[in-house]
Amino acid sequence: MSAVNTAPSSAPILALSGVTRSFGPIEILHGVDFALRPGEIHALIGENGAGKSTTMKILGGYLDPTTGEVTCDGQSVRFVNSDAAEDKGIVMIHQEFNLAEDLAVDQNVFLGRELRRGWRLDHKAMRSRTADLLTRLQCRVDPAAKVNRISVPDKQMVEIAKALSRDLRVLIMDEPTAVLTERECEILFTQIERLRAEGVAILYTSHKLGEIKRICDRVTVLRDGTMVKSAPVADITEEQMAAAMVGRDLSDLYPAKPVAGPDTVLEVENLSVPGVVSGANLVLKRGEVLGIGGLIGAGRTELAEAIAGLRPRHGTVRLLGHDLPAGLVQAAVEAGLAYLTEDRKGAGLLLDKGLRENLTLPLLHKFGKIMIDRKAEEAALDKAISDFAIRAPQRSMRVGDLSGGNQQKLLLAKTLLSDPQVVIIDEPTRGIDIGTKQQIYALIADLAEQGRSVIVISSEMPELIGLASRVVVMHGGKIAGELEGDQVAEGAIVRLAMGLGEHQEEAVA
C-alpha cells in the first residue's frame, strides 16, 4: 500500500487556528494551525517534546487551548471532555493503553457504551460484535479474556477495535505501531486504508518515517511547539522530514563502531530459562557493542533478564571472572552489570514521581543511611540532566509528563548511576524520535569508548547493523548464529532469525 491520495480540497472536519497551550508559565504550543480533512491521512511528526501529544489532546477534547480556536465542521467548538469529542465522531487511540485491565476484552470495547436488550446488558451481542472486530484485525484474542492476561500487541489491537466500533469521522492515532509486529502493522495499514476510503479523517503520528512516507497523504512537522513545515508526503523525503524535525542534518545517524579490546568481561555458558531459552552461549569483550537480534518471542529479552538476575536460570554467567548467582539482581548490580528494561513505563520508571526520586531510588543507600542527602541527590540530577541532555520544563514534574525520549534518557541515566562495566539495553529507542535516537546512539558508543561493554537488543534492523560490530541472532529460544564485521547485514540477520541458517539465501528468495 502507498499513499496515493492527494490532499483533499474539501473543508476540514476538525481544525486548529492559532492555538497556544501553556502549562503554568511555560508555553508548549505556539500558534499552531492544523487541519484534518475527510479521506486524508495527515501525519503529525516531531521530536519527543515537540508538542505532538498536546496537539492531539486538544483535538481529542482532553485539553483546552490556552488561546486560539478549535473548529468542527467550520463551527467554533469547546469540548467539555473527550466524551464530548467522541459524540462528534472524534476518537483518539493513545500510545499509553486506556484499558481496564481487570475487565474482559468485549467489556473494554463497549465500556461506557454498553449494548442493552431492554434494561439488561446484552452480553451476547457485545461479545459477538467484538469477535467480528477482532476477526477484521486478524487478532485471535478471545473476547471473553481478561485484558491483563493478553499480550501488549493484542492490547493495541483491542484499542483499535474500540475505535472501529464507533461511528468514526476523525481518528487520532498516537504511535499505533510501536508495539506491533510487522505482520500486525500490515493488518493495521489495511484498516487505515479502508477508513480513508470511507471518508474518515486520520491523524497519524509515528517516529517511523518509512511508515509516514508509505501510508500518509500529508505531513506536518512540529519543532519546539511551532509548526515548521507542512507538505504533501509525495513532495518530501524521509531525510527532509528528519532534518525539519531536529533542525540539523542527520546524515551521520550512527557513530563509528568502537573497536573491542581482547579481554573478555562477560561469559554465558549453556544458559537455559525453562520453557523459553535453551543452551545459550555468548561472550562479550571489553569496549564492545554486541547486538542481539531475532523476531519477537525468540527469547531475546528472557535471555537478557536471566543474565541480569531477573529470571531463574540454569547455566553459568561469569562477569569479570566471577560467577554470578542465578536470580539475584542485586548481586549482578554489585558485580558491575546493569540492565535497562524495554518497558520503561511499566517496569523502569515511577511515572507519578519526580526526576530526582526516579534517578536515585535504586541506589538510595549511597545518598544517606539515616537521612537522605538531598543536596547530593540534586547534584546527581544536575549531572544526569547535563550528561544525558534531558529536557524537562520543571525538575519537580511527574516523570509521566516527560516525553518518551526524555523518559528513556532518564532511565539510561538511572541505569548507569551504579557505574556498571557491562550494560544490557533492551530496545534502546522504541517510541523515540530520530533526533533523540541519534543522541542515544552516541551515548552507547561513548560507553564503549570508555571501556564499558554494551549488549543492545533491538527489533530495528538498521539499529543492530549501525551500532554493533558483532550480532548474535536468536530463533525459537536458541542462538541460531553469530555475525561479525561485514557479515552483519540485513539478509543474514533475517535468515538466522527465521531459522534458515546463514547460507540459505535461495530458500528466502
C-alpha positions in Angstrom: 0.0 0.0 0.0 1.2 3.5 -0.7 -0.1 7.0 -0.2 -1.8 7.7 -3.5 -4.3 10.4 -2.3 -3.6 14.0 -3.0 -4.7 16.3 -0.2 -8.5 16.6 -0.4 -9.8 20.0 -1.3 -12.9 19.6 0.9 -13.4 21.6 4.0 -11.8 20.3 7.2 -13.8 18.3 9.7 -11.6 19.3 12.5 -9.1 22.2 12.7 -6.9 24.3 15.0 -6.3 28.0 14.3 -3.6 30.0 16.1 -3.7 27.6 19.0 -1.3 28.0 22.0 -1.2 25.9 25.1 0.6 26.8 28.4 1.3 24.7 31.5 1.7 27.3 34.2 4.1 30.0 32.9 5.6 27.7 30.2 4.1 27.9 26.7 4.3 24.5 25.0 2.4 25.2 21.7 3.0 28.5 19.8 0.2 29.5 17.4 -0.4 26.1 15.8 -2.6 25.8 12.6 -3.6 22.3 11.7 -6.5 20.8 9.7 -7.9 17.3 9.3 -9.9 16.7 6.1 -12.2 13.7 5.2 -10.4 10.9 3.3 -6.9 12.2 4.2 -4.2 10.6 6.4 -2.3 13.5 7.9 0.9 12.8 9.7 2.0 14.9 12.6 5.7 14.4 13.4 8.4 15.9 15.6 10.9 15.1 18.2 9.8 13.9 21.7 8.6 17.1 23.5 7.8 19.0 20.2 4.2 19.3 21.2 2.5 16.4 19.2 0.8 14.9 22.2 -0.5 18.2 23.4 -1.9 19.0 19.9 -3.6 15.6 19.7 -5.1 16.0 23.2 -6.6 19.4 22.2 -8.1 17.9 19.1 -9.5 15.0 21.0 -11.1 17.0 23.8 -8.6 16.1 26.5 -7.1 19.6 26.8 -8.4 23.1 26.1 -6.2 25.5 24.2 -4.9 28.5 26.1 -5.6 30.8 23.2 -6.7 30.2 19.6 -9.7 28.3 18.2 -10.8 24.7 17.6 -13.4 24.3 14.9 -15.5 21.2 13.9 -17.4 21.3 10.6 -16.4 25.0 10.4 -18.0 25.9 13.7 -16.0 27.0 16.8 -16.2 24.4 19.5 -15.0 23.9 23.0 -15.2 20.2 24.0 -16.0 19.8 27.7 -14.1 16.5 27.7 -13.1 13.6 25.4 -16.7 12.2 25.6 -18.0 15.4 24.0 -15.4 15.0 21.2 -16.4 11.3 20.8 -20.0 12.4 20.4 -18.9 14.3 17.3 -17.1 11.1 16.0 -13.6 12.2 17.1 -11.8 9.2 18.6 -8.2 9.0 19.9 -6.1 5.9 20.3 -3.5 6.7 22.9 0.1 5.5 22.9 -0.5 4.5 26.5 -3.3 2.0 26.6 -6.6 3.2 28.0 -7.9 -0.2 29.0 -9.5 -1.5 32.2 -7.1 -4.4 32.9 -9.5 -6.4 35.1 -12.3 -6.4 32.6 -12.8 -8.7 29.6 -11.9 -7.6 26.1 -15.5 -7.2 25.0 -16.3 -5.2 28.1 -13.4 -2.8 27.3 -14.5 -2.4 23.7 -18.0 -1.2 24.8 -17.1 0.4 28.1 -19.4 3.3 28.7 -21.4 2.4 25.5 -22.8 -0.9 26.6 -25.4 -2.6 24.4 -28.7 -3.4 26.0 -31.7 -5.5 25.5 -34.4 -3.7 27.4 -32.9 -2.8 30.8 -30.4 -5.7 30.8 -26.9 -5.6 29.2 -26.7 -7.6 26.0 -23.5 -9.5 26.7 -24.1 -11.9 23.8 -24.3 -9.0 21.2 -21.3 -7.2 22.7 -19.2 -10.4 22.6 -20.3 -11.2 19.0 -19.6 -7.7 17.7 -16.2 -7.7 19.5 -15.4 -11.1 17.8 -16.2 -9.6 14.4 -14.0 -6.6 15.0 -11.1 -8.7 16.2 -11.5 -11.0 13.2 -11.3 -8.0 10.9 -8.0 -7.2 12.6 -6.9 -10.9 12.3 -6.5 -10.9 16.1 -7.1 -14.2 17.7 -7.8 -13.0 21.2 -10.9 -14.4 23.0 -13.4 -11.6 23.5 -14.0 -13.1 27.0 -10.3 -13.0 28.0 -9.3 -10.5 30.7 -7.2 -7.7 29.4 -4.5 -8.3 32.0 -3.9 -11.8 30.5 -3.3 -10.8 26.9 0.0 -9.6 25.3 1.0 -6.0 24.7 0.4 -6.2 20.9 -3.0 -7.7 21.4 -3.9 -4.8 23.8 -3.0 -2.4 21.0 -5.4 -4.4 18.7 -8.1 -4.1 21.3 -7.6 -0.3 21.4 -8.0 -0.3 17.6 -11.1 -2.5 17.9 -12.6 0.0 20.3 -12.1 2.8 17.8 -13.5 0.8 14.9 -16.7 0.0 17.0 -17.7 3.7 16.9 -19.2 5.9 14.2 -15.8 7.5 13.2 -15.4 10.8 11.5 -11.9 11.6 12.8 -9.4 9.0 14.1 -6.3 10.2 16.0 -3.6 7.6 16.3 -0.6 8.1 18.6 2.3 5.7 17.7 -0.1 2.8 16.9 2.7 0.5 15.6 5.2 1.0 18.3 4.5 -2.4 19.9 3.2 -4.3 16.8 5.0 -6.9 14.7 5.5 -6.4 11.0 2.5 -8.6 10.2 0.3 -6.7 12.6 1.4 -3.4 11.1 0.3 -4.6 7.7 -3.1 -5.5 9.1 -3.4 -2.1 10.7 -2.4 -0.4 7.4 -5.2 -2.3 5.6 -7.8 -1.0 8.1 -6.4 2.6 7.8 -6.8 2.4 4.0 -10.4 1.2 4.4 -11.2 4.1 6.8 -9.7 6.6 4.4 -11.8 5.2 1.6 -14.9 5.7 3.8 -14.0 9.4 4.2 -12.6 9.2 7.7 -10.0 11.9 8.5 -7.0 10.3 10.2 -4.2 12.0 12.2 -1.2 9.6 12.3 1.9 10.0 14.5 4.9 7.8 14.3 8.7 8.0 14.7 9.0 5.5 11.8 9.4 7.8 8.9 9.1 5.0 6.4 5.6 4.4 7.6 4.8 8.1 7.1 6.1 8.0 3.6 4.2 4.8 2.8 0.7 5.5 4.1 0.2 9.2 4.7 -1.0 11.9 2.3 0.2 15.0 4.1 2.8 15.6 6.8 3.1 18.4 9.3 6.3 18.9 11.3 6.4 20.4 14.8 9.6 21.6 16.4 9.6 23.1 19.9 5.9 23.7 19.8 6.0 25.5 16.4 4.8 24.2 13.1 7.9 24.4 10.8 6.7 22.6 7.7 3.6 21.2 6.1 3.6 19.5 2.7 2.2 16.6 0.7 4.1 13.4 1.5 4.9 13.0 -2.2 6.9 16.3 -2.1 9.2 15.5 0.9 11.8 12.8 1.5 12.4 11.0 4.8 15.7 12.8 5.1 14.0 16.2 4.7 11.4 15.2 7.3 14.1 14.3 9.8 16.0 17.5 9.2 12.9 19.5 9.7 12.1 17.7 13.0 15.5 18.4 14.5 16.7 21.5 12.7 20.0 19.8 11.7 21.5 17.3 9.3 21.2 13.7 10.4 23.3 12.1 7.7 25.6 10.7 10.4 22.9 9.0 12.4 25.2 6.2 13.7 28.6 6.9 15.3 31.7 5.0 14.3 31.6 1.5 15.7 34.0 1.1 18.7 36.8 -1.4 18.4 36.6 -4.1 21.1 39.6 -5.0 23.2 41.0 -8.5 23.7 39.7 -9.0 27.2 36.5 -11.0 27.9 34.3 -9.3 30.5 31.2 -11.5 30.3 30.8 -15.2 29.5 27.5 -17.0 29.3 27.7 -20.8 29.1 24.8 -23.2 28.4 22.2 -20.8 29.8 18.6 -22.0 29.9 15.4 -20.4 31.1 12.8 -23.2 31.5 10.4 -23.1 28.6 11.9 -20.1 26.9 15.7 -20.2 26.3 17.9 -23.3 25.9 21.7 -23.8 25.6 22.7 -20.1 25.1 26.4 -19.3 24.9 28.0 -15.9 24.3 31.0 -13.8 25.2 31.3 -10.1 25.4 34.6 -8.2 25.1 35.8 -5.0 26.8 34.7 -2.0 24.9 32.4 -4.0 22.6 28.8 -3.2 21.4 27.2 -6.6 20.9 23.8 -6.8 19.2 21.2 -9.4 19.9 18.6 -9.8 17.1 15.7 -12.1 16.4 11.9 -12.0 16.0 9.6 -11.0 18.8 9.2 -14.1 21.0 12.6 -15.6 20.1 13.8 -15.3 23.7 16.0 -12.2 23.5 14.5 -10.4 26.5 14.3 -13.5 28.6 18.0 -14.3 27.9 18.9 -10.7 29.0 16.8 -10.9 32.1 18.3 -14.2 33.1 21.8 -12.8 32.7 20.8 -9.8 34.8 19.4 -11.9 37.6 15.7 -11.1 36.9 14.7 -14.7 35.9 15.6 -18.1 37.3 18.0 -19.9 35.0 20.4 -22.8 34.6 23.9 -22.5 33.3 26.8 -20.1 34.0 27.1 -16.4 33.9 30.6 -15.2 34.6 31.3 -11.4 35.0 34.9 -10.3 35.2 36.0 -13.8 36.1 33.4 -14.3 38.9 30.3 -16.5 38.6 27.0 -14.6 39.2 24.3 -16.4 41.3 21.1 -17.0 39.5 18.0 -14.9 40.2 19.8 -12.2 42.3 19.6 -8.8 40.7 21.5 -7.0 43.4 24.4 -9.4 43.1 24.6 -8.6 39.4 24.5 -4.9 40.1 27.1 -5.1 42.7 29.3 -7.1 40.4 29.1 -4.4 37.7 26.2 -5.3 35.5 23.2 -3.2 34.7 20.0 -3.9 32.7 17.8 -1.3 31.0 14.3 -2.7 30.5 12.4 -2.5 27.3 9.3 -1.4 29.3 10.3 2.0 30.6 6.8 2.9 31.8 5.7 -0.4 33.3 9.0 -1.6 34.9 11.6 1.1 34.5 10.2 4.4 36.0 7.8 5.5 38.6 5.6 7.8 36.5 3.9 9.6 39.4 7.2 10.6 40.9 9.7 13.3 40.0 13.1 13.1 38.2 15.2 13.1 41.4 13.2 10.2 43.0 13.4 8.1 39.9 17.1 8.7 39.4 18.4 7.9 42.8 15.9 5.3 44.1 17.9 2.1 43.2 21.0 3.5 44.9 19.3 5.4 47.7 21.7 3.9 50.3 24.5 5.9 48.6 22.8 9.1 49.4 22.5 8.6 53.2 21.8 5.8 55.6 19.6 7.6 58.1 18.9 10.9 56.5 18.8 11.3 52.7 21.3 13.9 51.4 19.1 16.0 49.2 21.9 18.2 48.0 23.8 15.1 46.8 20.7 13.9 45.1 20.2 17.2 43.4 23.8 17.2 42.3 23.4 13.8 40.8 20.3 15.0 38.9 22.2 18.1 37.7 24.9 15.8 36.2 22.3 13.5 34.7 20.4 16.3 33.0 23.7 17.7 31.6 25.3 14.4 30.6 22.2 12.9 29.0 20.6 16.1 27.6 17.3 15.6 29.5 14.8 18.3 28.6 12.3 18.9 31.5 10.4 22.2 31.9 10.5 21.6 35.7 12.7 19.3 37.8 9.8 18.6 40.1 7.4 17.5 37.3 6.0 14.0 37.1 8.1 11.7 35.0 4.9 10.5 33.4 4.6 14.0 31.9 8.0 13.9 30.2 8.2 13.0 26.5 9.1 9.4 25.7 12.7 10.3 24.6 13.4 12.2 27.8 12.0 9.3 29.9 14.3 7.0 28.1 17.3 9.3 28.7 16.4 9.5 32.4 16.1 5.7 32.5 19.6 5.4 30.9 21.0 7.9 33.5 19.4 5.9 36.3 20.8 2.6 35.0 24.3 4.0 34.7 24.3 5.6 38.1 25.7 2.4 39.6 28.8 2.8 37.3 28.5 -0.6 35.6 31.1 -2.3 33.5 28.5 -4.2 31.4 25.2 -2.6 30.3 22.4 -4.5 28.7 20.0 -2.2 26.9 16.7 -3.7 25.7 15.0 -1.8 22.8 17.0 1.4 23.4 14.9 3.6 21.1 11.4 2.2 21.0 8.9 5.0 20.6 11.6 7.7 20.3 12.1 10.3 17.6 15.1 10.3 15.3 16.9 13.2 16.9 16.8 11.5 20.3 17.8 8.2 18.7 21.0 9.9 17.4 21.8 11.1 21.0 21.3 7.7 22.5 23.4 6.0 19.8 26.2 8.5 20.6 25.8 7.7 24.3 26.1 3.9 23.6 29.2 4.4 21.5 30.7 6.7 24.3 30.1 3.9 26.9 32.2 1.5 24.7 34.9 4.1 24.2 35.1 4.5 28.0 35.9 0.7 28.1 32.5 -0.4 29.2 30.8 -3.2 27.3 27.3 -3.0 25.9 24.7 -5.5 24.7 21.9 -4.0 22.6 18.7 -5.9 22.0 16.7 -4.4 19.1 13.8 -5.2 16.8 15.0 -2.5 14.4 17.4 -4.0 11.8 19.2 -0.7 10.9 19.9 -0.2 14.6 21.6 -3.5 15.0 23.6 -3.0 11.8 24.5 0.6 12.6 25.6 0.0 16.3 27.1 -3.5 16.6 30.3 -4.9 15.2 29.0 -8.4 16.2 25.4 -9.6 16.3 24.0 -12.8 17.9 20.7 -13.8 16.4 18.1 -15.9 18.3 15.4 -18.2 16.9 13.0 -20.3 18.9 14.8 -19.7 22.2 18.2 -20.7 20.9 21.1 -18.8 19.4 20.8 -19.5 15.7 24.1 -17.9 14.7 26.6 -15.2 15.1 27.6 -12.5 12.6 30.7 -10.3 12.6 32.2 -7.4 10.6 31.0 -7.4 7.0 28.6 -10.4 7.8 26.4 -8.0 9.9 23.8 -7.4 7.1 20.1 -7.4 6.9 19.8 -10.6 4.8 22.0 -12.6 7.0 20.2 -11.5 10.2 16.8 -12.2 8.7 17.8 -15.7 7.6 19.1 -16.6 11.1 16.0 -15.0 12.7 13.7 -17.2 10.6 15.7 -20.3 11.4 17.1 -20.7 7.9 20.8 -20.6 8.6 23.4 -18.2 7.3 23.8 -19.7 3.8 20.2 -20.4 2.7 19.6 -17.3 0.5 17.8 -19.3 -2.2 15.3 -20.6 0.4 14.4 -17.0 1.4 14.1 -15.9 -2.2 
